[in-house]
Amino acid sequence: SMVIEFVSTWSASADVLALAQIVIKLGDIPEGKNVTFKWRGKPLFVRHRTAQEIETEQGVDLSTLRDAQHDNDRATKP
């Protein structure tokens, strides 16, 4: 129908949808290493932190940070 054709023109094309998302297997990144991915034409940096790095970051005084946010609130637990 005419309505379906009209509404379907609003949906994003396949190439736009492909650029909008990226799947990263965090388990494939070795501990202590950085990996750079290209997303939407820009670099996306991912680091698999070591236990020592995580412990160090959890001990930082938030009042010394420009954008204060606790590490536990910011980091995703895979």
LUMLUMDREN-2810 file (N, C-alpha, C; in Angstrom, 1 decimal):
<atoms>
<atom><aa>S</aa><ch>A</ch><at>N</at><xx>0.8</xx><yy>-1.2</yy><zz>0.0</zz></atom>
<atom><aa>S</aa><ch>A</ch><at>CA</at><xx>0.0</xx><yy>0.0</yy><zz>0.0</zz></atom>
<atom><aa>S</aa><ch>A</ch><at>C</at><xx>0.9</xx><yy>1.2</yy><zz>0.0</zz></atom>
<atom><aa>M</aa><ch>A</ch><at>N</at><xx>0.3</xx><yy>2.3</yy><zz>-0.2</zz></atom>
<atom><aa>M</aa><ch>A</ch><at>CA</at><xx>1.0</xx><yy>3.6</yy><zz>-0.3</zz></atom>
<atom><aa>M</aa><ch>A</ch><at>C</at><xx>1.6</xx><yy>4.0</yy><zz>1.0</zz></atom>
<atom><aa>V</aa><ch>A</ch><at>N</at><xx>0.9</xx><yy>3.7</yy><zz>2.1</zz></atom>
<atom><aa>V</aa><ch>A</ch><at>CA</at><xx>1.5</xx><yy>4.0</yy><zz>3.5</zz></atom>
<atom><aa>V</aa><ch>A</ch><at>C</at><xx>2.7</xx><yy>3.2</yy><zz>3.8</zz></atom>
<atom><aa>I</aa><ch>A</ch><at>N</at><xx>2.7</xx><yy>2.0</yy><zz>3.5</zz></atom>
<atom><aa>I</aa><ch>A</ch><at>CA</at><xx>3.9</xx><yy>1.1</yy><zz>3.7</zz></atom>
<atom><aa>I</aa><ch>A</ch><at>C</at><xx>5.1</xx><yy>1.6</yy><zz>2.9</zz></atom>
<atom><aa>E</aa><ch>A</ch><at>N</at><xx>4.8</xx><yy>1.9</yy><zz>1.7</zz></atom>
<atom><aa>E</aa><ch>A</ch><at>CA</at><xx>5.9</xx><yy>2.4</yy><zz>0.8</zz></atom>
<atom><aa>E</aa><ch>A</ch><at>C</at><xx>6.5</xx><yy>3.7</yy><zz>1.4</zz></atom>
<atom><aa>F</aa><ch>A</ch><at>N</at><xx>5.6</xx><yy>4.6</yy><zz>1.8</zz></atom>
<atom><aa>F</aa><ch>A</ch><at>CA</at><xx>6.0</xx><yy>5.9</yy><zz>2.4</zz></atom>
<atom><aa>F</aa><ch>A</ch><at>C</at><xx>6.9</xx><yy>5.7</yy><zz>3.6</zz></atom>
<atom><aa>V</aa><ch>A</ch><at>N</at><xx>6.4</xx><yy>4.8</yy><zz>4.5</zz></atom>
<atom><aa>V</aa><ch>A</ch><at>CA</at><xx>7.1</xx><yy>4.6</yy><zz>5.8</zz></atom>
<atom><aa>V</aa><ch>A</ch><at>C</at><xx>8.4</xx><yy>3.9</yy><zz>5.6</zz></atom>
<atom><aa>S</aa><ch>A</ch><at>N</at><xx>8.4</xx><yy>3.0</yy><zz>4.6</zz></atom>
<atom><aa>S</aa><ch>A</ch><at>CA</at><xx>9.7</xx><yy>2.2</yy><zz>4.4</zz></atom>
<atom><aa>S</aa><ch>A</ch><at>C</at><xx>10.8</xx><yy>3.1</yy><zz>3.8</zz></atom>
<atom><aa>T</aa><ch>A</ch><at>N</at><xx>10.4</xx><yy>4.3</yy><zz>3.3</zz></atom>
<atom><aa>T</aa><ch>A</ch><at>CA</at><xx>11.5</xx><yy>5.2</yy><zz>2.8</zz></atom>
<atom><aa>T</aa><ch>A</ch><at>C</at><xx>12.2</xx><yy>5.8</yy><zz>4.0</zz></atom>
<atom><aa>W</aa><ch>A</ch><at>N</at><xx>11.6</xx><yy>5.8</yy><zz>5.2</zz></atom>
<atom><aa>W</aa><ch>A</ch><at>CA</at><xx>12.3</xx><yy>6.4</yy><zz>6.4</zz></atom>
<atom><aa>W</aa><ch>A</ch><at>C</at><xx>13.3</xx><yy>5.4</yy><zz>6.9</zz></atom>
<atom><aa>S</aa><ch>A</ch><at>N</at><xx>13.2</xx><yy>4.1</yy><zz>6.7</zz></atom>
<atom><aa>S</aa><ch>A</ch><at>CA</at><xx>14.2</xx><yy>3.2</yy><zz>7.3</zz></atom>
<atom><aa>S</aa><ch>A</ch><at>C</at><xx>15.6</xx><yy>3.4</yy><zz>6.7</zz></atom>
<atom><aa>A</aa><ch>A</ch><at>N</at><xx>16.6</xx><yy>3.1</yy><zz>7.5</zz></atom>
<atom><aa>A</aa><ch>A</ch><at>CA</at><xx>17.9</xx><yy>3.3</yy><zz>7.1</zz></atom>
<atom><aa>A</aa><ch>A</ch><at>C</at><xx>18.3</xx><yy>2.2</yy><zz>6.1</zz></atom>
<atom><aa>S</aa><ch>A</ch><at>N</at><xx>19.2</xx><yy>2.6</yy><zz>5.2</zz></atom>
<atom><aa>S</aa><ch>A</ch><at>CA</at><xx>19.7</xx><yy>1.6</yy><zz>4.2</zz></atom>
<atom><aa>S</aa><ch>A</ch><at>C</at><xx>20.7</xx><yy>0.6</yy><zz>4.8</zz></atom>
<atom><aa>A</aa><ch>A</ch><at>N</at><xx>20.9</xx><yy>-0.4</yy><zz>4.2</zz></atom>
<atom><aa>A</aa><ch>A</ch><at>CA</at><xx>21.8</xx><yy>-1.5</yy><zz>4.7</zz></atom>
<atom><aa>A</aa><ch>A</ch><at>C</at><xx>23.2</xx><yy>-1.0</yy><zz>5.0</zz></atom>
<atom><aa>D</aa><ch>A</ch><at>N</at><xx>23.7</xx><yy>-0.1</yy><zz>4.2</zz></atom>
<atom><aa>D</aa><ch>A</ch><at>CA</at><xx>25.1</xx><yy>0.4</yy><zz>4.4</zz></atom>
<atom><aa>D</aa><ch>A</ch><at>C</at><xx>25.1</xx><yy>1.3</yy><zz>5.6</zz></atom>
<atom><aa>V</aa><ch>A</ch><at>N</at><xx>24.1</xx><yy>2.1</yy><zz>5.9</zz></atom>
<atom><aa>V</aa><ch>A</ch><at>CA</at><xx>24.0</xx><yy>2.9</yy><zz>7.0</zz></atom>
<atom><aa>V</aa><ch>A</ch><at>C</at><xx>23.9</xx><yy>2.1</yy><zz>8.3</zz></atom>
<atom><aa>L</aa><ch>A</ch><at>N</at><xx>23.1</xx><yy>1.0</yy><zz>8.3</zz></atom>
<atom><aa>L</aa><ch>A</ch><at>CA</at><xx>22.9</xx><yy>0.1</yy><zz>9.4</zz></atom>
<atom><aa>L</aa><ch>A</ch><at>C</at><xx>24.3</xx><yy>-0.6</yy><zz>9.7</zz></atom>
<atom><aa>A</aa><ch>A</ch><at>N</at><xx>25.0</xx><yy>-1.0</yy><zz>8.7</zz></atom>
<atom><aa>A</aa><ch>A</ch><at>CA</at><xx>26.2</xx><yy>-1.7</yy><zz>8.9</zz></atom>
<atom><aa>A</aa><ch>A</ch><at>C</at><xx>27.3</xx><yy>-0.8</yy><zz>9.6</zz></atom>
<atom><aa>L</aa><ch>A</ch><at>N</at><xx>27.2</xx><yy>0.5</yy><zz>9.3</zz></atom>
<atom><aa>L</aa><ch>A</ch><at>CA</at><xx>28.2</xx><yy>1.4</yy><zz>9.9</zz></atom>
<atom><aa>L</aa><ch>A</ch><at>C</at><xx>27.8</xx><yy>1.8</yy><zz>11.3</zz></atom>
<atom><aa>A</aa><ch>A</ch><at>N</at><xx>26.5</xx><yy>1.5</yy><zz>11.7</zz></atom>
<atom><aa>A</aa><ch>A</ch><at>CA</at><xx>26.0</xx><yy>2.0</yy><zz>13.0</zz></atom>
<atom><aa>A</aa><ch>A</ch><at>C</at><xx>26.4</xx><yy>1.0</yy><zz>14.1</zz></atom>
<atom><aa>Q</aa><ch>A</ch><at>N</at><xx>26.7</xx><yy>-0.2</yy><zz>13.8</zz></atom>
<atom><aa>Q</aa><ch>A</ch><at>CA</at><xx>27.0</xx><yy>-1.1</yy><zz>14.9</zz></atom>
<atom><aa>Q</aa><ch>A</ch><at>C</at><xx>28.3</xx><yy>-1.9</yy><zz>14.6</zz></atom>
<atom><aa>I</aa><ch>A</ch><at>N</at><xx>28.9</xx><yy>-2.4</yy><zz>15.7</zz></atom>
<atom><aa>I</aa><ch>A</ch><at>CA</at><xx>30.1</xx><yy>-3.2</yy><zz>15.6</zz></atom>
<atom><aa>I</aa><ch>A</ch><at>C</at><xx>30.1</xx><yy>-4.2</yy><zz>16.7</zz></atom>
<atom><aa>V</aa><ch>A</ch><at>N</at><xx>30.5</xx><yy>-5.4</yy><zz>16.4</zz></atom>
<atom><aa>V</aa><ch>A</ch><at>CA</at><xx>30.5</xx><yy>-6.5</yy><zz>17.4</zz></atom>
<atom><aa>V</aa><ch>A</ch><at>C</at><xx>32.0</xx><yy>-6.8</yy><zz>17.7</zz></atom>
<atom><aa>I</aa><ch>A</ch><at>N</at><xx>32.3</xx><yy>-6.7</yy><zz>18.9</zz></atom>
<atom><aa>I</aa><ch>A</ch><at>CA</at><xx>33.7</xx><yy>-6.9</yy><zz>19.4</zz></atom>
<atom><aa>I</aa><ch>A</ch><at>C</at><xx>33.7</xx><yy>-8.1</yy><zz>20.4</zz></atom>
<atom><aa>K</aa><ch>A</ch><at>N</at><xx>34.5</xx><yy>-9.1</yy><zz>20.1</zz></atom>
<atom><aa>K</aa><ch>A</ch><at>CA</at><xx>34.6</xx><yy>-10.2</yy><zz>21.0</zz></atom>
<atom><aa>K</aa><ch>A</ch><at>C</at><xx>35.7</xx><yy>-9.9</yy><zz>22.0</zz></atom>
<atom><aa>L</aa><ch>A</ch><at>N</at><xx>35.3</xx><yy>-9.5</yy><zz>23.2</zz></atom>
<atom><aa>L</aa><ch>A</ch><at>CA</at><xx>36.3</xx><yy>-9.0</yy><zz>24.2</zz></atom>
<atom><aa>L</aa><ch>A</ch><at>C</at><xx>37.2</xx><yy>-10.2</yy><zz>24.6</zz></atom>
<atom><aa>G</aa><ch>A</ch><at>N</at><xx>36.7</xx><yy>-11.4</yy><zz>24.6</zz></atom>
<atom><aa>G</aa><ch>A</ch><at>CA</at><xx>37.5</xx><yy>-12.5</yy><zz>25.0</zz></atom>
<atom><aa>G</aa><ch>A</ch><at>C</at><xx>38.7</xx><yy>-12.8</yy><zz>24.1</zz></atom>
<atom><aa>D</aa><ch>A</ch><at>N</at><xx>38.6</xx><yy>-12.3</yy><zz>22.8</zz></atom>
<atom><aa>D</aa><ch>A</ch><at>CA</at><xx>39.7</xx><yy>-12.4</yy><zz>21.9</zz></atom>
<atom><aa>D</aa><ch>A</ch><at>C</at><xx>40.9</xx><yy>-11.4</yy><zz>22.1</zz></atom>
<atom><aa>I</aa><ch>A</ch><at>N</at><xx>40.7</xx><yy>-10.5</yy><zz>22.9</zz></atom>
<atom><aa>I</aa><ch>A</ch><at>CA</at><xx>41.7</xx><yy>-9.5</yy><zz>23.2</zz></atom>
<atom><aa>I</aa><ch>A</ch><at>C</at><xx>42.5</xx><yy>-9.9</yy><zz>24.4</zz></atom>
<atom><aa>P</aa><ch>A</ch><at>N</at><xx>43.8</xx><yy>-10.2</yy><zz>24.2</zz></atom>
<atom><aa>P</aa><ch>A</ch><at>CA</at><xx>44.7</xx><yy>-10.6</yy><zz>25.3</zz></atom>
<atom><aa>P</aa><ch>A</ch><at>C</at><xx>44.8</xx><yy>-9.6</yy><zz>26.4</zz></atom>
<atom><aa>E</aa><ch>A</ch><at>N</at><xx>44.9</xx><yy>-10.1</yy><zz>27.7</zz></atom>
<atom><aa>E</aa><ch>A</ch><at>CA</at><xx>44.9</xx><yy>-9.2</yy><zz>28.8</zz></atom>
<atom><aa>E</aa><ch>A</ch><at>C</at><xx>46.2</xx><yy>-8.3</yy><zz>28.7</zz></atom>
<atom><aa>G</aa><ch>A</ch><at>N</at><xx>46.0</xx><yy>-7.0</yy><zz>29.0</zz></atom>
<atom><aa>G</aa><ch>A</ch><at>CA</at><xx>47.1</xx><yy>-6.0</yy><zz>28.9</zz></atom>
<atom><aa>G</aa><ch>A</ch><at>C</at><xx>47.4</xx><yy>-5.5</yy><zz>27.5</zz></atom>
<atom><aa>K</aa><ch>A</ch><at>N</at><xx>46.5</xx><yy>-5.8</yy><zz>26.5</zz></atom>
<atom><aa>K</aa><ch>A</ch><at>CA</at><xx>46.8</xx><yy>-5.4</yy><zz>25.1</zz></atom>
<atom><aa>K</aa><ch>A</ch><at>C</at><xx>45.7</xx><yy>-4.4</yy><zz>24.7</zz></atom>
<atom><aa>N</aa><ch>A</ch><at>N</at><xx>46.0</xx><yy>-3.6</yy><zz>23.7</zz></atom>
<atom><aa>N</aa><ch>A</ch><at>CA</at><xx>45.1</xx><yy>-2.6</yy><zz>23.1</zz></atom>
<atom><aa>N</aa><ch>A</ch><at>C</at><xx>44.8</xx><yy>-3.1</yy><zz>21.7</zz></atom>
<atom><aa>V</aa><ch>A</ch><at>N</at><xx>43.6</xx><yy>-2.9</yy><zz>21.3</zz></atom>
<atom><aa>V</aa><ch>A</ch><at>CA</at><xx>43.1</xx><yy>-3.2</yy><zz>19.9</zz></atom>
<atom><aa>V</aa><ch>A</ch><at>C</at><xx>42.4</xx><yy>-2.0</yy><zz>19.4</zz></atom>
<atom><aa>T</aa><ch>A</ch><at>N</at><xx>42.6</xx><yy>-1.7</yy><zz>18.1</zz></atom>
<atom><aa>T</aa><ch>A</ch><at>CA</at><xx>42.0</xx><yy>-0.5</yy><zz>17.5</zz></atom>
<atom><aa>T</aa><ch>A</ch><at>C</at><xx>41.0</xx><yy>-1.1</yy><zz>16.4</zz></atom>
<atom><aa>F</aa><ch>A</ch><at>N</at><xx>39.8</xx><yy>-0.6</yy><zz>16.4</zz></atom>
<atom><aa>F</aa><ch>A</ch><at>CA</at><xx>38.8</xx><yy>-1.0</yy><zz>15.4</zz></atom>
<atom><aa>F</aa><ch>A</ch><at>C</at><xx>38.3</xx><yy>0.3</yy><zz>14.7</zz></atom>
<atom><aa>K</aa><ch>A</ch><at>N</at><xx>37.9</xx><yy>0.1</yy><zz>13.5</zz></atom>
<atom><aa>K</aa><ch>A</ch><at>CA</at><xx>37.3</xx><yy>1.2</yy><zz>12.8</zz></atom>
<atom><aa>K</aa><ch>A</ch><at>C</at><xx>35.8</xx><yy>1.2</yy><zz>12.9</zz></atom>
<atom><aa>W</aa><ch>A</ch><at>N</at><xx>35.2</xx><yy>2.3</yy><zz>13.4</zz></atom>
<atom><aa>W</aa><ch>A</ch><at>CA</at><xx>33.8</xx><yy>2.4</yy><zz>13.5</zz></atom>
<atom><aa>W</aa><ch>A</ch><at>C</at><xx>33.3</xx><yy>3.7</yy><zz>13.1</zz></atom>
<atom><aa>R</aa><ch>A</ch><at>N</at><xx>32.4</xx><yy>3.7</yy><zz>12.1</zz></atom>
<atom><aa>R</aa><ch>A</ch><at>CA</at><xx>31.9</xx><yy>4.9</yy><zz>11.5</zz></atom>
<atom><aa>R</aa><ch>A</ch><at>C</at><xx>33.0</xx><yy>5.8</yy><zz>11.0</zz></atom>
<atom><aa>G</aa><ch>A</ch><at>N</at><xx>34.0</xx><yy>5.1</yy><zz>10.5</zz></atom>
<atom><aa>G</aa><ch>A</ch><at>CA</at><xx>35.1</xx><yy>5.9</yy><zz>9.9</zz></atom>
<atom><aa>G</aa><ch>A</ch><at>C</at><xx>36.1</xx><yy>6.4</yy><zz>10.9</zz></atom>
<atom><aa>K</aa><ch>A</ch><at>N</at><xx>35.9</xx><yy>6.1</yy><zz>12.1</zz></atom>
<atom><aa>K</aa><ch>A</ch><at>CA</at><xx>36.8</xx><yy>6.7</yy><zz>13.2</zz></atom>
<atom><aa>K</aa><ch>A</ch><at>C</at><xx>37.4</xx><yy>5.5</yy><zz>14.0</zz></atom>
<atom><aa>P</aa><ch>A</ch><at>N</at><xx>38.6</xx><yy>5.7</yy><zz>14.6</zz></atom>
<atom><aa>P</aa><ch>A</ch><at>CA</at><xx>39.2</xx><yy>4.7</yy><zz>15.4</zz></atom>
<atom><aa>P</aa><ch>A</ch><at>C</at><xx>38.4</xx><yy>4.5</yy><zz>16.7</zz></atom>
<atom><aa>L</aa><ch>A</ch><at>N</at><xx>38.3</xx><yy>3.3</yy><zz>17.1</zz></atom>
<atom><aa>L</aa><ch>A</ch><at>CA</at><xx>37.7</xx><yy>2.9</yy><zz>18.4</zz></atom>
<atom><aa>L</aa><ch>A</ch><at>C</at><xx>38.7</xx><yy>2.1</yy><zz>19.2</zz></atom>
<atom><aa>F</aa><ch>A</ch><at>N</at><xx>39.2</xx><yy>2.5</yy><zz>20.3</zz></atom>
<atom><aa>F</aa><ch>A</ch><at>CA</at><xx>40.3</xx><yy>1.9</yy><zz>21.0</zz></atom>
<atom><aa>F</aa><ch>A</ch><at>C</at><xx>39.7</xx><yy>1.1</yy><zz>22.2</zz></atom>
<atom><aa>V</aa><ch>A</ch><at>N</at><xx>40.1</xx><yy>-0.2</yy><zz>22.3</zz></atom>
<atom><aa>V</aa><ch>A</ch><at>CA</at><xx>39.6</xx><yy>-1.1</yy><zz>23.3</zz></atom>
<atom><aa>V</aa><ch>A</ch><at>C</at><xx>40.9</xx><yy>-1.7</yy><zz>24.0</zz></atom>
<atom><aa>R</aa><ch>A</ch><at>N</at><xx>40.9</xx><yy>-1.7</yy><zz>25.3</zz></atom>
<atom><aa>R</aa><ch>A</ch><at>CA</at><xx>42.0</xx><yy>-2.2</yy><zz>26.1</zz></atom>
<atom><aa>R</aa><ch>A</ch><at>C</at><xx>41.4</xx><yy>-3.2</yy><zz>27.1</zz></atom>
<atom><aa>H</aa><ch>A</ch><at>N</at><xx>42.1</xx><yy>-4.4</yy><zz>27.1</zz></atom>
<atom><aa>H</aa><ch>A</ch><at>CA</at><xx>41.7</xx><yy>-5.4</yy><zz>28.1</zz></atom>
<atom><aa>H</aa><ch>A</ch><at>C</at><xx>42.7</xx><yy>-5.2</yy><zz>29.3</zz></atom>
<atom><aa>R</aa><ch>A</ch><at>N</at><xx>42.2</xx><yy>-4.6</yy><zz>30.3</zz></atom>
<atom><aa>R</aa><ch>A</ch><at>CA</at><xx>43.0</xx><yy>-4.2</yy><zz>31.4</zz></atom>
<atom><aa>R</aa><ch>A</ch><at>C</at><xx>43.4</xx><yy>-5.4</yy><zz>32.3</zz></atom>
<atom><aa>T</aa><ch>A</ch><at>N</at><xx>44.5</xx><yy>-5.3</yy><zz>32.9</zz></atom>
<atom><aa>T</aa><ch>A</ch><at>CA</at><xx>45.0</xx><yy>-6.4</yy><zz>33.8</zz></atom>
<atom><aa>T</aa><ch>A</ch><at>C</at><xx>44.3</xx><yy>-6.1</yy><zz>35.2</zz></atom>
<atom><aa>A</aa><ch>A</ch><at>N</at><xx>44.4</xx><yy>-7.1</yy><zz>36.1</zz></atom>
<atom><aa>A</aa><ch>A</ch><at>CA</at><xx>43.8</xx><yy>-6.9</yy><zz>37.4</zz></atom>
<atom><aa>A</aa><ch>A</ch><at>C</at><xx>44.5</xx><yy>-5.8</yy><zz>38.2</zz></atom>
<atom><aa>Q</aa><ch>A</ch><at>N</at><xx>45.8</xx><yy>-5.7</yy><zz>37.9</zz></atom>
<atom><aa>Q</aa><ch>A</ch><at>CA</at><xx>46.6</xx><yy>-4.6</yy><zz>38.6</zz></atom>
<atom><aa>Q</aa><ch>A</ch><at>C</at><xx>46.1</xx><yy>-3.2</yy><zz>38.1</zz></atom>
<atom><aa>E</aa><ch>A</ch><at>N</at><xx>45.9</xx><yy>-3.1</yy><zz>36.8</zz></atom>
<atom><aa>E</aa><ch>A</ch><at>CA</at><xx>45.4</xx><yy>-1.8</yy><zz>36.3</zz></atom>
<atom><aa>E</aa><ch>A</ch><at>C</at><xx>44.0</xx><yy>-1.4</yy><zz>36.8</zz></atom>
<atom><aa>I</aa><ch>A</ch><at>N</at><xx>43.1</xx><yy>-2.4</yy><zz>36.9</zz></atom>
<atom><aa>I</aa><ch>A</ch><at>CA</at><xx>41.8</xx><yy>-2.2</yy><zz>37.5</zz></atom>
<atom><aa>I</aa><ch>A</ch><at>C</at><xx>41.9</xx><yy>-1.7</yy><zz>38.9</zz></atom>
<atom><aa>E</aa><ch>A</ch><at>N</at><xx>42.7</xx><yy>-2.4</yy><zz>39.7</zz></atom>
<atom><aa>E</aa><ch>A</ch><at>CA</at><xx>42.9</xx><yy>-2.1</yy><zz>41.1</zz></atom>
<atom><aa>E</aa><ch>A</ch><at>C</at><xx>43.5</xx><yy>-0.6</yy><zz>41.2</zz></atom>
<atom><aa>T</aa><ch>A</ch><at>N</at><xx>44.4</xx><yy>-0.3</yy><zz>40.4</zz></atom>
<atom><aa>T</aa><ch>A</ch><at>CA</at><xx>45.0</xx><yy>1.1</yy><zz>40.4</zz></atom>
<atom><aa>T</aa><ch>A</ch><at>C</at><xx>43.9</xx><yy>2.1</yy><zz>40.1</zz></atom>
<atom><aa>E</aa><ch>A</ch><at>N</at><xx>43.1</xx><yy>1.9</yy><zz>39.1</zz></atom>
<atom><aa>E</aa><ch>A</ch><at>CA</at><xx>42.1</xx><yy>2.9</yy><zz>38.7</zz></atom>
<atom><aa>E</aa><ch>A</ch><at>C</at><xx>41.0</xx><yy>3.0</yy><zz>39.8</zz></atom>
<atom><aa>Q</aa><ch>A</ch><at>N</at><xx>40.7</xx><yy>2.0</yy><zz>40.5</zz></atom>
<atom><aa>Q</aa><ch>A</ch><at>CA</at><xx>39.7</xx><yy>2.0</yy><zz>41.5</zz></atom>
<atom><aa>Q</aa><ch>A</ch><at>C</at><xx>40.2</xx><yy>2.8</yy><zz>42.7</zz></atom>
<atom><aa>G</aa><ch>A</ch><at>N</at><xx>41.5</xx><yy>3.0</yy><zz>42.9</zz></atom>
<atom><aa>G</aa><ch>A</ch><at>CA</at><xx>42.0</xx><yy>3.8</yy><zz>44.0</zz></atom>
<atom><aa>G</aa><ch>A</ch><at>C</at><xx>42.2</xx><yy>5.3</yy><zz>43.7</zz></atom>
<atom><aa>V</aa><ch>A</ch><at>N</at><xx>41.9</xx><yy>5.7</yy><zz>42.5</zz></atom>
<atom><aa>V</aa><ch>A</ch><at>CA</at><xx>42.1</xx><yy>7.1</yy><zz>42.1</zz></atom>
<atom><aa>V</aa><ch>A</ch><at>C</at><xx>41.0</xx><yy>8.0</yy><zz>42.9</zz></atom>
<atom><aa>D</aa><ch>A</ch><at>N</at><xx>41.5</xx><yy>9.2</yy><zz>43.4</zz></atom>
<atom><aa>D</aa><ch>A</ch><at>CA</at><xx>40.6</xx><yy>10.1</yy><zz>44.1</zz></atom>
<atom><aa>D</aa><ch>A</ch><at>C</at><xx>39.8</xx><yy>10.9</yy><zz>43.0</zz></atom>
<atom><aa>L</aa><ch>A</ch><at>N</at><xx>38.5</xx><yy>10.7</yy><zz>43.1</zz></atom>
<atom><aa>L</aa><ch>A</ch><at>CA</at><xx>37.6</xx><yy>11.3</yy><zz>42.1</zz></atom>
<atom><aa>L</aa><ch>A</ch><at>C</at><xx>37.7</xx><yy>12.8</yy><zz>42.0</zz></atom>
<atom><aa>S</aa><ch>A</ch><at>N</at><xx>38.0</xx><yy>13.5</yy><zz>43.1</zz></atom>
<atom><aa>S</aa><ch>A</ch><at>CA</at><xx>38.1</xx><yy>14.9</yy><zz>43.1</zz></atom>
<atom><aa>S</aa><ch>A</ch><at>C</at><xx>39.2</xx><yy>15.5</yy><zz>42.3</zz></atom>
<atom><aa>T</aa><ch>A</ch><at>N</at><xx>40.2</xx><yy>14.6</yy><zz>41.9</zz></atom>
<atom><aa>T</aa><ch>A</ch><at>CA</at><xx>41.3</xx><yy>15.1</yy><zz>41.1</zz></atom>
<atom><aa>T</aa><ch>A</ch><at>C</at><xx>41.0</xx><yy>14.9</yy><zz>39.6</zz></atom>
<atom><aa>L</aa><ch>A</ch><at>N</at><xx>39.8</xx><yy>14.3</yy><zz>39.2</zz></atom>
<atom><aa>L</aa><ch>A</ch><at>CA</at><xx>39.5</xx><yy>14.1</yy><zz>37.8</zz></atom>
<atom><aa>L</aa><ch>A</ch><at>C</at><xx>38.6</xx><yy>15.2</yy><zz>37.3</zz></atom>
<atom><aa>R</aa><ch>A</ch><at>N</at><xx>38.9</xx><yy>15.5</yy><zz>36.0</zz></atom>
<atom><aa>R</aa><ch>A</ch><at>CA</at><xx>38.0</xx><yy>16.6</yy><zz>35.3</zz></atom>
<atom><aa>R</aa><ch>A</ch><at>C</at><xx>36.6</xx><yy>16.1</yy><zz>35.2</zz></atom>
<atom><aa>D</aa><ch>A</ch><at>N</at><xx>36.4</xx><yy>14.9</yy><zz>34.7</zz></atom>
<atom><aa>D</aa><ch>A</ch><at>CA</at><xx>35.1</xx><yy>14.3</yy><zz>34.5</zz></atom>
<atom><aa>D</aa><ch>A</ch><at>C</at><xx>35.0</xx><yy>13.1</yy><zz>35.5</zz></atom>
<atom><aa>A</aa><ch>A</ch><at>N</at><xx>34.7</xx><yy>13.4</yy><zz>36.7</zz></atom>
<atom><aa>A</aa><ch>A</ch><at>CA</at><xx>34.7</xx><yy>12.4</yy><zz>37.8</zz></atom>
<atom><aa>A</aa><ch>A</ch><at>C</at><xx>33.6</xx><yy>11.4</yy><zz>37.6</zz></atom>
<atom><aa>Q</aa><ch>A</ch><at>N</at><xx>34.1</xx><yy>10.1</yy><zz>37.5</zz></atom>
<atom><aa>Q</aa><ch>A</ch><at>CA</at><xx>33.2</xx><yy>9.0</yy><zz>37.4</zz></atom>
<atom><aa>Q</aa><ch>A</ch><at>C</at><xx>33.9</xx><yy>7.8</yy><zz>37.9</zz></atom>
<atom><aa>H</aa><ch>A</ch><at>N</at><xx>33.3</xx><yy>7.1</yy><zz>38.8</zz></atom>
<atom><aa>H</aa><ch>A</ch><at>CA</at><xx>34.0</xx><yy>5.9</yy><zz>39.4</zz></atom>
<atom><aa>H</aa><ch>A</ch><at>C</at><xx>34.2</xx><yy>4.8</yy><zz>38.3</zz></atom>
<atom><aa>D</aa><ch>A</ch><at>N</at><xx>35.3</xx><yy>4.1</yy><zz>38.4</zz></atom>
<atom><aa>D</aa><ch>A</ch><at>CA</at><xx>35.6</xx><yy>3.1</yy><zz>37.4</zz></atom>
<atom><aa>D</aa><ch>A</ch><at>C</at><xx>34.5</xx><yy>2.0</yy><zz>37.4</zz></atom>
<atom><aa>N</aa><ch>A</ch><at>N</at><xx>34.0</xx><yy>1.7</yy><zz>38.5</zz></atom>
<atom><aa>N</aa><ch>A</ch><at>CA</at><xx>32.9</xx><yy>0.6</yy><zz>38.5</zz></atom>
<atom><aa>N</aa><ch>A</ch><at>C</at><xx>31.7</xx><yy>1.1</yy><zz>37.7</zz></atom>
<atom><aa>D</aa><ch>A</ch><at>N</at><xx>31.4</xx><yy>2.3</yy><zz>37.7</zz></atom>
<atom><aa>D</aa><ch>A</ch><at>CA</at><xx>30.2</xx><yy>2.9</yy><zz>37.0</zz></atom>
<atom><aa>D</aa><ch>A</ch><at>C</at><xx>30.5</xx><yy>3.0</yy><zz>35.5</zz></atom>
<atom><aa>R</aa><ch>A</ch><at>N</at><xx>31.7</xx><yy>3.2</yy><zz>35.1</zz></atom>
<atom><aa>R</aa><ch>A</ch><at>CA</at><xx>32.1</xx><yy>3.5</yy><zz>33.7</zz></atom>
<atom><aa>R</aa><ch>A</ch><at>C</at><xx>32.4</xx><yy>2.2</yy><zz>32.9</zz></atom>
<atom><aa>A</aa><ch>A</ch><at>N</at><xx>33.1</xx><yy>1.2</yy><zz>33.6</zz></atom>
<atom><aa>A</aa><ch>A</ch><at>CA</at><xx>33.6</xx><yy>0.1</yy><zz>32.9</zz></atom>
<atom><aa>A</aa><ch>A</ch><at>C</at><xx>32.5</xx><yy>-1.0</yy><zz>32.8</zz></atom>
<atom><aa>T</aa><ch>A</ch><at>N</at><xx>32.4</xx><yy>-1.6</yy><zz>31.6</zz></atom>
<atom><aa>T</aa><ch>A</ch><at>CA</at><xx>31.4</xx><yy>-2.7</yy><zz>31.4</zz></atom>
<atom><aa>T</aa><ch>A</ch><at>C</at><xx>32.1</xx><yy>-4.0</yy><zz>31.9</zz></atom>
<atom><aa>K</aa><ch>A</ch><at>N</at><xx>31.3</xx><yy>-4.8</yy><zz>32.5</zz></atom>
<atom><aa>K</aa><ch>A</ch><at>CA</at><xx>31.8</xx><yy>-6.2</yy><zz>32.9</zz></atom>
<atom><aa>K</aa><ch>A</ch><at>C</at><xx>31.3</xx><yy>-7.2</yy><zz>31.9</zz></atom>
<atom><aa>P</aa><ch>A</ch><at>N</at><xx>32.1</xx><yy>-7.7</yy><zz>31.1</zz></atom>
<atom><aa>P</aa><ch>A</ch><at>CA</at><xx>31.7</xx><yy>-8.7</yy><zz>30.1</zz></atom>
<atom><aa>P</aa><ch>A</ch><at>C</at><xx>31.2</xx><yy>-10.0</yy><zz>30.6</zz></atom>
</atoms>
